[in-house]
């Protein structure tokens, strides 16, 4: 479908503070993006705009061909899958993992009076299987580990078959094992040509799954650089973004970064 997401001269201001400043950015079909930057860089704000959960102060944001402010947000949100800490906090701990995924079909966060057919249930079960948590389908969400919850949330985000998948710090708070299980699942997703365009926010280059293709670096609400991942994740660009001289290495498709040794 060509261009899936476009930011054109986007500003976001709140209470006299500029959160995003002159952001120009576009995402095309088939791409998998990671957004990196220090705390306060504007990463989550970019995701909230892309999800249609806020509007820019000025400039235009176009999501799957629809411009914010000129489209029905309820319809737009069915085309965008989202995982975030704010959304996770709204998921009922007493719901079964299967229902956490299933209810995304209606944009709900819990079972009410809506009905689901066998195809809906089969899709939810298949997504749980794809992320290695099918055996947890009948377990309540609140009893799952952090890593298991994150994988259930990604399965939930994919339930409506979105055209754009947004992952806001999906590995936050996970231990090493949980992180690596999630990275493996996201890497497999990124390598599937049938998967939606993906945009993932993280603070750490170590959390970028193999298969992601592009990167956007932010600092103080401004774009440091954007483009193909290998061109973005250089010592110079990362040092500029994080305000610290960094060394960067890549091994088997995974990146690491550390302070430069003097």
C-alpha positions as CSV (number, residue, x, y, z in Angstrom):
1,X,0.0,0.0,0.0
2,X,3.1,2.3,-0.2
3,X,3.3,4.9,2.6
4,X,1.8,3.7,5.8
5,X,2.7,6.5,8.2
6,X,3.8,10.1,7.6
7,X,4.7,12.9,9.9
8,X,5.0,16.3,8.1
9,X,6.5,19.2,10.1
10,X,4.9,17.9,13.3
11,X,5.0,20.0,16.5
12,X,3.5,18.9,19.9
13,X,3.4,21.4,22.7
14,X,2.0,21.0,26.2
15,X,1.9,23.7,28.8
16,X,4.5,25.8,27.1
17,X,6.9,22.8,26.6
18,X,7.8,21.6,23.2
19,X,7.7,17.8,23.1
20,X,8.1,17.3,19.3
21,X,9.8,19.9,17.1
22,X,9.8,19.9,13.3
23,X,9.4,16.1,13.0
24,X,9.4,14.8,9.5
25,X,9.2,11.0,9.1
26,X,7.7,8.4,6.8
27,X,7.2,4.7,7.0
28,X,6.6,2.5,4.0
29,X,5.0,-0.8,3.5
30,X,7.2,-3.8,4.4
31,X,9.4,-1.8,6.8
32,X,10.1,-2.6,10.5
33,X,11.2,0.5,12.4
34,X,12.7,1.1,15.8
35,X,12.6,4.4,17.6
36,X,15.5,5.2,20.0
37,X,16.4,8.1,22.2
38,X,16.9,9.1,25.9
39,X,14.2,9.7,28.4
40,X,12.1,12.8,27.3
41,X,13.1,12.5,23.6
42,X,9.5,12.3,22.5
43,X,9.4,8.6,21.6
44,X,6.1,7.7,23.3
45,X,4.5,10.9,21.9
46,X,5.4,9.7,18.4
47,X,3.6,6.4,19.1
48,X,0.6,8.1,20.6
49,X,0.3,10.2,17.4
50,X,0.7,7.2,15.2
51,X,-2.0,5.3,17.2
52,X,-4.4,8.2,16.8
53,X,-4.6,8.7,20.5
54,X,-3.5,12.4,20.3
55,X,-3.3,15.1,17.7
56,X,-0.3,17.3,16.8
57,X,-0.3,20.9,17.9
58,X,0.6,21.7,14.3
59,X,1.7,19.8,11.2
60,X,0.0,16.7,9.8
61,X,0.1,13.0,10.7
62,X,-1.2,10.5,8.2
63,X,-1.9,7.0,9.3
64,X,-2.7,4.3,6.7
65,X,-3.8,7.0,4.4
66,X,-6.0,8.8,6.9
67,X,-5.0,12.3,8.2
68,X,-5.6,12.9,11.9
69,X,-8.3,15.4,12.4
70,X,-10.0,14.4,9.1
71,X,-11.0,10.8,9.9
72,X,-13.0,8.8,12.4
73,X,-10.6,7.7,15.0
74,X,-12.7,4.7,16.0
75,X,-12.3,3.3,12.5
76,X,-8.6,4.3,12.3
77,X,-7.8,2.4,15.5
78,X,-9.1,-0.9,14.1
79,X,-6.2,-0.6,11.6
80,X,-3.5,0.0,14.2
81,X,-2.4,-2.6,16.8
82,X,-0.8,-1.1,20.0
83,X,1.0,-2.4,23.0
84,X,1.9,0.1,25.7
85,X,2.2,0.3,29.5
86,X,-0.9,2.5,29.6
87,X,-2.9,0.0,27.7
88,X,-1.5,-2.9,29.8
89,X,-2.7,-1.2,33.0
90,X,-6.3,-1.3,31.6
91,X,-6.3,-5.1,31.0
92,X,-8.3,-6.9,33.6
93,X,-6.1,-9.3,35.7
94,X,-9.0,-11.7,36.2
95,X,-9.6,-12.3,32.4
96,X,-8.3,-15.4,30.8
97,X,-5.3,-14.8,28.4
98,X,-7.5,-16.1,25.6
99,X,-10.1,-13.4,26.3
100,X,-7.4,-10.7,26.6
101,X,-6.5,-11.5,23.0
102,X,-10.1,-12.1,21.8
103,X,-11.6,-8.9,23.0
104,X,-9.3,-6.8,20.8
105,X,-11.6,-7.8,17.9
106,X,-14.1,-5.3,19.4
107,X,-11.6,-2.9,20.8
108,X,-12.6,-3.9,24.3
109,X,-10.3,-4.6,27.3
110,X,-12.6,-7.2,28.9
111,X,-15.5,-9.6,28.0
112,X,-18.9,-8.0,28.1
113,X,-22.0,-9.1,26.1
114,X,-20.3,-9.3,22.7
115,X,-20.2,-12.7,20.9
116,X,-17.4,-14.3,19.1
117,X,-17.6,-17.0,16.4
118,X,-15.3,-20.0,15.9
119,X,-13.0,-18.1,13.5
120,X,-12.4,-15.4,16.1
121,X,-11.5,-18.0,18.7
122,X,-9.3,-20.0,16.3
123,X,-7.4,-16.8,15.4
124,X,-6.8,-15.8,19.0
125,X,-5.6,-19.4,19.8
126,X,-3.3,-19.3,16.8
127,X,-1.8,-16.0,17.8
128,X,-1.1,-17.3,21.3
129,X,0.5,-20.3,19.8
130,X,2.7,-18.1,17.5
131,X,4.1,-16.3,20.6
132,X,4.6,-19.5,22.6
133,X,1.9,-18.9,25.2
134,X,-0.9,-21.2,23.8
135,X,-0.6,-23.3,27.0
136,X,-1.6,-20.3,29.0
137,X,-4.8,-19.6,27.2
138,X,-7.0,-20.5,30.2
139,X,-4.8,-18.9,32.8
140,X,-5.9,-15.5,34.2
141,X,-3.8,-12.6,32.9
142,X,-2.9,-11.5,36.4
143,X,-1.2,-14.8,37.2
144,X,1.2,-14.6,34.2
145,X,4.8,-13.5,34.4
146,X,5.9,-10.2,33.0
147,X,7.3,-11.9,29.9
148,X,4.2,-14.0,29.3
149,X,2.0,-10.9,29.6
150,X,4.1,-9.0,27.1
151,X,3.7,-11.9,24.6
152,X,-0.1,-12.0,25.2
153,X,-0.2,-8.2,24.6
154,X,1.5,-8.5,21.3
155,X,-0.8,-11.3,20.3
156,X,-3.7,-9.1,21.3
157,X,-2.4,-6.2,19.2
158,X,-2.4,-8.5,16.2
159,X,-5.9,-9.9,16.7
160,X,-7.7,-7.3,14.5
161,X,-5.2,-8.0,11.7
162,X,-3.9,-4.4,11.7
163,X,-2.0,-2.7,9.0
164,X,0.3,-1.0,11.5
165,X,1.7,-2.5,14.7
166,X,3.1,-0.2,17.4
167,X,5.2,-1.6,20.3
168,X,6.0,0.9,23.0
169,X,8.9,-0.5,25.0
170,X,7.6,-4.1,24.9
171,X,10.7,-5.4,26.8
172,X,10.5,-2.9,29.6
173,X,10.8,-4.6,33.0
174,X,11.6,-8.1,31.6
175,X,14.4,-10.2,33.0
176,X,17.0,-11.6,30.6
177,X,15.0,-14.8,29.8
178,X,11.8,-12.9,29.2
179,X,13.5,-10.4,27.0
180,X,15.1,-13.0,24.9
181,X,11.9,-15.0,24.4
182,X,10.1,-11.8,23.4
183,X,12.9,-10.8,21.0
184,X,12.8,-14.2,19.3
185,X,9.0,-13.9,18.8
186,X,9.3,-10.3,17.4
187,X,12.2,-11.4,15.2
188,X,10.1,-14.1,13.7
189,X,7.2,-11.7,13.2
190,X,9.5,-9.2,11.5
191,X,10.7,-11.8,9.1
192,X,7.1,-12.8,8.0
193,X,6.1,-10.9,4.8
194,X,2.5,-11.2,5.9
195,X,3.1,-9.2,9.1
196,X,2.0,-5.6,9.4
197,X,4.4,-2.7,9.3
198,X,6.0,-2.5,12.7
199,X,7.3,0.4,14.8
200,X,8.9,-0.4,18.2
201,X,10.1,2.1,20.8
202,X,13.1,1.2,23.1
203,X,15.8,2.8,25.1
204,X,18.3,0.0,24.3
205,X,19.9,-1.2,21.1
206,X,20.2,-4.6,22.7
207,X,16.4,-4.8,22.5
208,X,16.2,-4.5,18.7
209,X,15.0,-7.8,17.2
210,X,16.9,-9.1,14.2
211,X,14.8,-8.4,11.1
212,X,14.0,-4.8,11.9
213,X,15.1,-2.7,9.0
214,X,15.0,1.0,9.9
215,X,15.7,3.4,12.8
216,X,14.6,6.8,14.0
217,X,16.8,8.6,16.6
218,X,15.3,11.3,18.7
219,X,16.7,13.8,21.1
220,X,14.8,16.6,22.9
221,X,11.9,16.2,20.5
222,X,14.0,16.5,17.3
223,X,15.1,14.0,14.8
224,X,18.8,13.2,15.0
225,X,18.7,10.9,12.0
226,X,16.4,8.4,10.3
227,X,16.9,5.7,7.7
228,X,18.2,2.2,7.3
229,X,19.2,0.6,10.6
230,X,22.9,0.1,9.7
231,X,23.2,3.8,8.7
232,X,21.4,5.0,11.8
233,X,23.1,2.9,14.6
234,X,26.6,4.3,14.2
235,X,28.7,5.5,17.1
236,X,28.4,9.1,16.0
237,X,24.6,9.1,15.7
238,X,24.0,7.2,18.9
239,X,26.5,9.4,20.7
240,X,24.7,12.5,19.5
241,X,21.3,11.2,20.5
242,X,22.3,10.1,24.0
243,X,24.9,12.8,24.8
244,X,27.6,10.3,25.6
245,X,30.5,8.9,23.5
246,X,29.5,5.4,22.7
247,X,30.9,2.3,20.9
248,X,28.5,0.1,18.9
249,X,28.9,-3.5,17.9
250,X,26.8,-5.9,15.8
251,X,26.8,-9.7,16.1
252,X,24.4,-12.1,14.5
253,X,21.9,-9.3,13.8
254,X,21.9,-8.0,17.4
255,X,23.4,-4.7,18.5
256,X,25.2,-3.7,21.6
257,X,26.3,-0.2,22.8
258,X,28.6,0.9,25.6
259,X,30.5,3.9,26.8
260,X,33.7,4.4,24.8
261,X,36.8,3.4,26.6
262,X,39.3,6.3,26.9
